[in-house]
Amino acid sequence: MTAGELAIVIAAVLCCLGFTALVVVLVRVLDTLRSLRAEVATLRAETGPLLRELRSTTDSASSVITEARADLDRFDKVLGSAEAISGAVAGGGRVARAALSTPVIKTAALATGTSRAMRRLRGKSESPSRRSA
């Protein structure tokens, strides 16, 4: 055997070893890929019900939010009406106070003056504490 033939034999053996190593690596990759597919199938089987439950929960939350918005709109209208009523009552109170305060004060003054005059006519003088006030 010559050096050229020996080099060809060594190259062929190395190529066979390389291809064998490549085949072993590819078989391991294939096994890993099969295992990964099984895990993905298990994951899909476990997450399917969870996703359905999440969708139903999201739908119910959406309906609750819609109802809450409608209630908030109604509450806003009621609050606006209450503010309008409060403003009307306050305005009415101011008008009543302005209209009635002067006659009430004058009536009270007349009553006080009349009672003092009656006391003087009867001969009872006012007490000293009332005069200083």
Summary of the structure (lengths in Angstrom):
residues: 133
radius of gyration: 51.7
end to end distance: 145.7
largest distance: 164.1
contacts: 251
relative contact order: 0.03
helix: 94%
strand: 0%
